[in-house]
Amino acid sequence: MTRVTRRRVPLLLVTAVGTGALLAPQAARATPRAADPVPAIERAAHPLRSTDPGGDAGDLRPLGRMVGDASVVGLGEATHGSHEFFTMKDRVFRYLVEEKGFTTFAQEVSWTTGLRFDTYVRGGEGDVRELVHQELAKTPWDTEEYVELLTWMRAYNEKHPHRKQLRFMGNDLNYPELGAEVFGGVEEYVRAHEPELLPRIKELYAPIRRLADGDTYMGRPLEERRKLAGQAWKAFELLKQRQPDRPGGKFTWALQHARSVSQTATLYAFALDTPEGSKKAMLHRDRIMAENTAWWQRRTGDKVLLSAHNAHVAYESYDPRYPKMQGAFLRERLGGRYVSMGFTFDQGAFMAQGPDNGKWKSVTVGPATRGMNEHTLDKVRLDDYFVDLRSLPDPTRAWLSKARVTRSIGSGWPDGPYKIRLAPSHDILIHLDRVTAAHRQSQ
């Protein structure tokens, strides 16, 4: 359980210094400095009782009010490998399920992985640990924390058979494998409803199916990958042209499977070994993640908690390699029905892959230094808290709208530093004083 408050300089003194009330006359005539944002952030901040799921969720009620009527909430993470980010997402999701009617947990994992996790949480067979390892061994999320989330979702559905089921969605391209489910989903529908199309669909998909995994696929010559992308698109278009007057669920899902194959093949068709090709691929990736999330929300009617890195749920990019982020695409599609939450932290540990052998290891970083966003945020006299950035006074928002060095760590280390404008990037910010490394499954 995390601590709520810490003993620091009295709030009255902090506020007074921040406003200049205690300055001597000579100092008051000095060149004015930007107003200290800490007092305003502290007044608007709401303390977190804990980052662990379960227990009293009363401290999250203000967060529920901030979410409002959003149908998709993007919840980021400042590292891909910290325990508290995972558990806090679990805790927020449970609260949103019980109090705001959310029913889908979406993640930046492959569409086929999402299908398999969705089957499991809805009562499908299999061992959850084996399933998580099978699907996520090459990702940061092959963790005990992820196992706990899926276990809780399944138990919730079993306990509440008459409520709308909780579901899991993967909104990303199909990696490390394309997945038999997407090809099978298309071909089964065509066989039953458009049998004359089946030979052509099989012909188009055959060379793609032979490339069993993404690494093998990306190892093929660029011209071959571009040809395969064209074939995947043709298969999608052929099926789309056969849309019934009143498309039912079976057609809608088959078309989405075909779309997923095409999305993946299109990304692999970029020149990924060049800066410009990689940049185009990342733009495509963020666009399709947003498209898939919006499709799922529209198709199912579910309210969705979308889990991804801070960068992907944000409204603006801080890295020229990523021209436009998923959060920006979702805001364009959903308007105010999309809300973005980001995480920051002062110090602690995370799991990451080193540059030497690619193995996952725990990395520890010390307190944020002067000039970093986190250095200022951690001056608030709460260890862990959240704040609605939209409601802060204009001078404070202006301060948080300036690009400052901020931790944003992906799967690998070292990563960064990056200069990030927090206020234009997210609607809500969750700040944690300390984080610890996530617990990867032992196999």
C-alpha positions as CSV (number, residue, x, y, z in Angstrom):
1,M,0.0,0.0,0.0
2,T,1.3,3.4,-0.8
3,R,1.6,6.3,1.6
4,V,-0.8,9.2,1.3
5,T,1.0,12.2,2.8
6,R,4.5,13.2,3.8
7,R,5.9,15.7,6.2
8,R,7.4,18.7,4.4
9,V,7.5,22.5,4.6
10,P,4.1,23.7,5.9
11,L,1.6,24.4,3.2
12,L,1.1,28.0,4.4
13,L,4.8,28.7,3.9
14,V,4.9,27.0,0.6
15,T,2.0,29.1,-0.6
16,A,3.4,32.3,0.7
17,V,6.8,31.8,-0.9
18,G,5.1,30.8,-4.1
19,T,3.2,34.1,-4.2
20,G,6.1,36.2,-3.1
21,A,4.3,37.3,0.1
22,L,7.4,36.8,2.3
23,L,9.9,38.6,0.0
24,A,11.8,41.6,1.2
25,P,11.1,44.9,-0.7
26,Q,14.4,44.7,-2.5
27,A,13.7,41.1,-3.6
28,A,10.2,42.1,-4.7
29,R,11.7,44.6,-7.2
30,A,13.9,41.9,-8.7
31,T,13.1,40.5,-12.2
32,P,9.9,38.5,-11.8
33,R,10.1,34.8,-12.0
34,A,7.4,32.4,-13.3
35,A,4.9,31.7,-10.6
36,D,5.6,28.6,-8.6
37,P,3.0,26.0,-9.8
38,V,3.2,23.8,-6.8
39,P,0.6,25.5,-4.6
40,A,-2.0,25.4,-7.3
41,I,-1.3,21.8,-8.1
42,E,-1.5,20.9,-4.4
43,R,-4.8,22.6,-4.0
44,A,-6.2,20.7,-6.9
45,A,-4.6,17.3,-6.1
46,H,-6.5,14.3,-4.8
47,P,-4.5,11.9,-2.6
48,L,-4.5,8.2,-3.6
49,R,-5.1,5.8,-0.7
50,S,-3.3,3.0,-2.5
51,T,-2.1,1.8,-5.9
52,D,-3.2,-1.8,-5.1
53,P,-6.4,-3.1,-6.5
54,G,-9.2,-4.0,-4.1
55,G,-10.3,-2.3,-0.9
56,D,-12.0,1.0,-0.4
57,A,-12.3,2.9,-3.6
58,G,-13.7,6.1,-2.1
59,D,-10.5,8.0,-3.0
60,L,-11.2,7.4,-6.7
61,R,-14.6,9.2,-6.7
62,P,-13.1,12.5,-7.8
63,L,-11.4,10.6,-10.6
64,G,-14.8,9.3,-11.7
65,R,-16.1,12.8,-11.9
66,M,-13.1,13.8,-14.0
67,V,-13.8,10.9,-16.4
68,G,-17.4,12.1,-16.7
69,D,-19.3,10.6,-19.6
70,A,-16.3,9.4,-21.6
71,S,-16.7,6.2,-23.5
72,V,-12.9,5.6,-23.9
73,V,-10.4,6.4,-21.2
74,G,-6.7,6.2,-22.2
75,L,-4.5,5.3,-19.2
76,G,-0.8,5.6,-19.8
77,E,2.4,4.5,-18.1
78,A,5.7,6.3,-17.8
79,T,7.5,3.0,-18.0
80,H,6.5,-0.3,-19.5
81,G,7.9,-2.2,-16.6
82,S,6.8,-0.8,-13.2
83,H,4.6,-2.7,-10.8
84,E,2.6,0.3,-9.6
85,F,1.5,1.4,-13.1
86,F,0.1,-2.1,-13.7
87,T,-1.7,-2.4,-10.4
88,M,-3.1,1.2,-10.5
89,K,-4.5,0.4,-14.0
90,D,-6.1,-2.7,-12.5
91,R,-7.5,-0.6,-9.6
92,V,-8.8,2.1,-11.9
93,F,-10.5,-0.5,-14.2
94,R,-12.2,-2.2,-11.2
95,Y,-13.5,1.2,-10.1
96,L,-14.7,2.1,-13.6
97,V,-16.5,-1.2,-13.9
98,E,-18.3,-0.9,-10.6
99,E,-19.1,2.8,-10.7
100,K,-19.1,4.0,-14.3
101,G,-20.2,0.9,-16.3
102,F,-17.0,0.2,-18.1
103,T,-16.7,-3.4,-19.5
104,T,-13.7,-3.6,-21.8
105,F,-10.0,-3.5,-21.0
106,A,-8.1,-2.7,-24.2
107,Q,-4.3,-3.0,-24.5
108,E,-1.6,-2.2,-27.1
109,V,-1.2,-5.9,-27.9
110,S,-2.1,-7.8,-31.0
111,W,-5.7,-8.2,-32.2
112,T,-5.2,-12.0,-32.0
113,T,-3.8,-11.9,-28.5
114,G,-6.9,-9.8,-27.6
115,L,-9.2,-12.5,-29.0
116,R,-7.5,-15.2,-27.0
117,F,-7.5,-13.2,-23.7
118,D,-11.2,-12.3,-24.4
119,T,-12.0,-15.9,-24.8
120,Y,-10.3,-16.7,-21.5
121,V,-11.9,-14.0,-19.4
122,R,-15.3,-15.1,-20.7
123,G,-14.9,-18.6,-19.5
124,G,-12.7,-20.3,-22.1
125,E,-10.3,-23.1,-21.4
126,G,-6.6,-22.8,-20.6
127,D,-4.2,-21.9,-17.9
128,V,-3.9,-18.2,-17.4
129,R,-0.1,-18.2,-16.7
130,E,0.6,-20.3,-19.8
131,L,-1.6,-18.1,-21.9
132,V,0.0,-14.8,-20.7
133,H,3.5,-16.3,-21.3
134,Q,2.6,-17.6,-24.7
135,E,1.2,-14.3,-25.9
136,L,3.4,-11.8,-24.1
137,A,6.8,-13.4,-23.6
138,K,8.4,-10.9,-26.1
139,T,6.6,-8.0,-24.5
140,P,7.0,-6.1,-21.2
141,W,3.7,-7.6,-20.0
142,D,4.6,-11.2,-19.2
143,T,4.1,-10.4,-15.6
144,E,2.3,-11.5,-12.4
145,E,0.4,-8.2,-12.5
146,Y,-1.1,-9.1,-15.8
147,V,-2.0,-12.6,-14.6
148,E,-3.8,-11.0,-11.7
149,L,-5.8,-8.7,-14.0
150,L,-7.0,-11.5,-16.3
151,T,-7.8,-13.7,-13.3
152,W,-9.9,-11.0,-11.7
153,M,-11.8,-10.3,-15.0
154,R,-12.7,-14.0,-15.4
155,A,-13.7,-14.3,-11.7
156,Y,-15.9,-11.2,-12.1
157,N,-17.7,-12.7,-15.0
158,E,-18.3,-15.9,-13.2
159,K,-19.6,-14.1,-10.1
160,H,-22.0,-11.9,-12.1
161,P,-23.4,-14.1,-14.8
162,H,-26.4,-11.8,-15.4
163,R,-24.3,-8.6,-15.9
164,K,-22.8,-7.5,-19.2
165,Q,-19.5,-9.5,-19.4
166,L,-16.1,-7.9,-19.0
167,R,-14.1,-8.2,-22.2
168,F,-10.5,-7.9,-23.3
169,M,-9.4,-6.2,-26.6
170,G,-6.1,-6.0,-28.3
171,N,-6.0,-3.0,-30.6
172,D,-2.5,-3.4,-32.2
173,L,-1.0,-5.1,-35.3
174,N,-0.6,-8.8,-35.2
175,Y,2.9,-9.5,-33.7
176,P,4.7,-11.8,-33.0
177,E,2.3,-14.0,-35.1
178,L,-0.5,-13.2,-37.5
179,G,-2.8,-15.7,-35.8
180,A,-4.9,-18.4,-37.3
181,E,-8.0,-16.8,-35.8
182,V,-8.0,-13.9,-38.2
183,F,-7.6,-16.0,-41.3
184,G,-10.0,-18.6,-40.0
185,G,-12.6,-15.9,-39.1
186,V,-12.6,-14.6,-42.6
187,E,-12.7,-18.0,-44.4
188,E,-15.4,-19.5,-42.2
189,Y,-17.7,-16.6,-42.9
190,V,-17.0,-16.8,-46.7
191,R,-17.4,-20.5,-46.8
192,A,-20.9,-20.2,-45.1
193,H,-22.2,-17.0,-46.9
194,E,-20.1,-16.3,-50.0
195,P,-18.7,-19.7,-51.0
196,E,-17.8,-18.6,-54.6
197,L,-15.3,-16.2,-53.0
198,L,-13.5,-18.8,-51.0
199,P,-10.9,-20.0,-53.6
200,R,-9.9,-16.4,-54.3
201,I,-9.6,-15.5,-50.6
202,K,-7.5,-18.6,-49.9
203,E,-5.3,-17.7,-52.9
204,L,-4.7,-14.2,-51.6
205,Y,-4.0,-15.3,-48.1
206,A,-1.9,-18.4,-48.8
207,P,1.6,-16.7,-49.1
208,I,0.8,-14.5,-46.0
209,R,-0.2,-17.5,-43.9
210,R,3.1,-19.3,-44.7
211,L,5.0,-16.5,-43.0
212,A,4.2,-17.8,-39.5
213,D,5.6,-14.9,-37.4
214,G,6.3,-11.2,-37.7
215,D,10.1,-11.6,-37.5
216,T,10.1,-13.9,-40.5
217,Y,7.7,-11.6,-42.4
218,M,9.9,-8.6,-41.8
219,G,12.9,-10.5,-43.0
220,R,11.4,-10.9,-46.5
221,P,12.5,-8.5,-49.3
222,L,10.6,-5.2,-49.3
223,E,9.0,-5.7,-52.7
224,E,7.6,-9.1,-51.6
225,R,6.2,-7.5,-48.4
226,R,4.5,-4.8,-50.5
227,K,3.0,-7.4,-52.8
228,L,1.6,-9.2,-49.8
229,A,0.2,-6.0,-48.4
230,G,-1.6,-5.5,-51.7
231,Q,-3.1,-9.0,-51.5
232,A,-4.3,-8.5,-48.0
233,W,-6.0,-5.3,-49.1
234,K,-7.7,-7.1,-52.0
235,A,-9.0,-9.7,-49.7
236,F,-10.4,-7.1,-47.4
237,E,-12.0,-5.2,-50.3
238,L,-13.5,-8.3,-51.8
239,L,-15.3,-9.1,-48.5
240,K,-16.3,-5.5,-48.0
241,Q,-18.0,-5.4,-51.4
242,R,-20.2,-8.3,-50.3
243,Q,-21.6,-6.5,-47.3
244,P,-25.3,-7.5,-46.8
245,D,-28.0,-4.9,-46.8
246,R,-28.3,-5.5,-43.0
247,P,-24.9,-6.7,-41.9
248,G,-25.1,-8.9,-38.9
249,G,-22.5,-9.7,-36.3
250,K,-20.8,-12.5,-38.3
251,F,-20.1,-10.3,-41.3
252,T,-18.9,-7.4,-39.1
253,W,-16.5,-9.6,-37.2
254,A,-15.2,-11.3,-40.4
255,L,-14.6,-7.9,-42.0
256,Q,-12.7,-6.7,-38.9
257,H,-10.5,-9.8,-39.0
258,A,-9.8,-9.1,-42.7
259,R,-9.0,-5.5,-41.8
260,S,-6.6,-6.7,-39.1
261,V,-4.7,-8.8,-41.6
262,S,-4.5,-5.8,-44.0
263,Q,-3.4,-3.4,-41.2
264,T,-0.5,-5.7,-40.2
265,A,0.6,-6.4,-43.8
266,T,0.5,-2.7,-44.6
267,L,2.8,-1.9,-41.6
268,Y,5.3,-4.6,-42.7
269,A,5.3,-3.1,-46.2
270,F,7.1,0.1,-45.0
271,A,10.9,0.4,-45.4
272,L,11.3,-0.3,-41.7
273,D,15.1,0.0,-41.9
274,T,15.0,3.6,-42.9
275,P,14.1,6.6,-40.7
276,E,11.4,7.8,-43.1
277,G,9.9,4.3,-43.5
278,S,9.9,3.7,-39.7
279,K,8.2,7.1,-39.2
280,K,5.5,6.2,-41.7
281,A,5.0,2.8,-40.0
282,M,4.6,4.4,-36.6
283,L,2.0,6.9,-37.9
284,H,0.1,3.9,-39.4
285,R,0.4,2.0,-36.1
286,D,-1.1,4.8,-34.0
287,R,-3.8,5.4,-36.5
288,I,-4.9,1.7,-36.6
289,M,-4.8,1.4,-32.8
290,A,-7.2,4.3,-32.6
291,E,-9.4,2.9,-35.5
292,N,-9.6,-0.5,-33.8
293,T,-10.5,0.9,-30.4
294,A,-13.2,3.2,-31.9
295,W,-14.5,0.3,-33.9
296,W,-14.8,-1.9,-30.8
297,Q,-16.5,0.8,-28.8
298,R,-19.0,1.4,-31.5
299,R,-19.6,-2.2,-32.3
300,T,-20.0,-3.5,-28.7
301,G,-21.3,-0.3,-27.0
302,D,-18.8,-1.0,-24.2
303,K,-17.1,1.7,-22.3
304,V,-13.4,1.1,-22.7
305,L,-10.3,1.5,-20.6
306,L,-7.4,1.7,-23.0
307,S,-4.0,0.8,-21.6
308,A,-0.9,1.9,-23.4
309,H,2.3,3.9,-22.9
310,N,1.9,7.6,-22.0
311,A,3.0,8.5,-25.5
312,H,0.3,6.5,-27.2
313,V,-2.6,7.8,-25.2
314,A,-1.4,11.4,-25.4
315,Y,-2.7,14.2,-27.6
316,E,0.7,15.3,-28.9
317,S,4.0,13.7,-29.7
318,Y,7.3,14.6,-28.2
319,D,9.4,12.4,-30.5
320,P,9.8,13.1,-34.2
321,R,9.8,9.4,-34.9
322,Y,6.1,9.4,-33.9
323,P,4.3,12.0,-36.0
324,K,0.9,11.6,-34.5
325,M,-0.3,9.7,-31.5
326,Q,-3.2,7.3,-30.9
327,G,-4.7,9.8,-28.4
328,A,-4.9,12.5,-31.1
329,F,-6.6,10.2,-33.5
330,L,-9.1,9.2,-30.8
331,R,-9.9,12.8,-29.9
332,E,-10.6,13.5,-33.6
333,R,-13.0,10.5,-33.7
334,L,-14.6,10.7,-30.3
335,G,-14.2,14.4,-29.3
336,G,-14.9,14.8,-25.6
337,R,-15.9,11.2,-25.2
338,Y,-12.1,10.4,-25.1
339,V,-10.2,11.3,-22.0
340,S,-6.4,10.9,-21.6
341,M,-4.7,10.1,-18.3
342,G,-0.9,10.1,-18.0
343,F,1.5,8.9,-15.3
344,T,4.7,10.5,-13.8
345,F,7.0,9.3,-11.1
346,D,9.8,10.7,-9.1
347,Q,12.1,7.7,-8.6
348,G,12.2,3.9,-8.5
349,A,12.6,0.8,-10.6
350,F,11.3,-0.8,-13.7
351,M,11.9,-3.8,-15.9
352,A,13.6,-3.1,-19.3
353,Q,15.7,-4.7,-22.0
354,G,19.3,-3.8,-22.0
355,P,21.2,-3.0,-25.2
356,D,23.6,-5.9,-24.7
357,N,21.6,-9.1,-24.8
358,G,17.9,-8.0,-24.8
359,K,17.2,-9.7,-21.5
360,W,14.7,-8.2,-19.1
361,K,16.4,-6.7,-16.0
362,S,15.5,-4.3,-13.2
363,V,16.7,-0.7,-13.7
364,T,16.7,1.9,-10.9
365,V,16.7,5.6,-11.3
366,G,17.1,8.2,-8.5
367,P,15.0,11.3,-7.8
368,A,14.1,13.6,-10.6
369,T,16.5,16.5,-10.9
370,R,15.9,20.3,-11.0
371,G,14.3,21.3,-14.3
372,M,12.4,18.0,-14.8
373,N,8.6,18.0,-14.6
374,E,8.7,15.3,-12.0
375,H,11.0,17.3,-9.7
376,T,8.3,20.0,-9.4
377,L,5.4,17.5,-9.2
378,D,7.0,15.7,-6.4
379,K,7.2,18.9,-4.3
380,V,3.4,18.5,-3.7
381,R,3.0,17.2,-0.1
382,L,1.4,14.0,-1.2
383,D,3.3,10.9,-2.1
384,D,0.7,9.7,-4.7
385,Y,-2.0,11.8,-6.1
386,F,-4.0,12.7,-9.3
387,V,-5.0,16.1,-10.7
388,D,-7.3,17.3,-13.4
389,L,-5.0,19.4,-15.6
390,R,-7.9,21.0,-17.3
391,S,-9.1,22.7,-14.1
392,L,-5.8,24.2,-13.1
393,P,-5.4,28.1,-13.1
394,D,-4.2,29.5,-16.4
395,P,-0.7,30.3,-15.0
396,T,-0.2,26.8,-13.8
397,R,-1.5,25.3,-17.0
398,A,1.0,27.6,-18.8
399,W,3.8,26.3,-16.7
400,L,2.8,22.7,-17.4
401,S,2.5,23.5,-21.1
402,K,6.2,24.2,-21.5
403,A,8.3,21.4,-22.7
404,R,10.5,20.0,-19.9
405,V,12.6,16.9,-19.5
406,T,10.2,14.1,-18.4
407,R,10.8,10.4,-18.0
408,S,9.1,8.3,-20.7
409,I,10.6,4.9,-20.8
410,G,9.6,2.1,-23.2
411,S,10.8,-1.5,-23.4
412,G,14.4,-0.7,-23.7
413,W,17.0,1.1,-21.6
414,P,18.5,3.7,-21.8
415,D,15.6,5.7,-23.2
416,G,15.3,9.5,-23.5
417,P,15.5,12.0,-22.1
418,Y,12.5,13.7,-23.8
419,K,11.0,17.1,-23.4
420,I,7.3,16.8,-22.9
421,R,4.4,19.3,-22.5
422,L,2.2,17.7,-19.9
423,A,-0.9,19.9,-20.0
424,P,-1.4,19.7,-23.7
425,S,-0.7,15.9,-23.7
426,H,-3.2,14.7,-21.1
427,D,-6.4,15.7,-19.4
428,I,-5.6,14.0,-16.0
429,L,-2.2,13.3,-14.4
430,I,-1.4,10.6,-11.8
431,H,1.9,11.2,-10.0
432,L,3.6,8.5,-7.9
433,D,6.5,9.2,-5.6
434,R,8.2,5.8,-6.0
435,V,7.7,2.8,-8.2
436,T,9.1,-0.7,-8.1
437,A,9.9,-3.2,-10.9
438,A,7.1,-5.3,-12.2
439,H,7.3,-9.1,-11.5
440,R,8.0,-11.0,-14.6
441,Q,6.7,-14.6,-14.6
442,S,9.2,-17.2,-13.8
443,Q,9.1,-20.1,-16.3
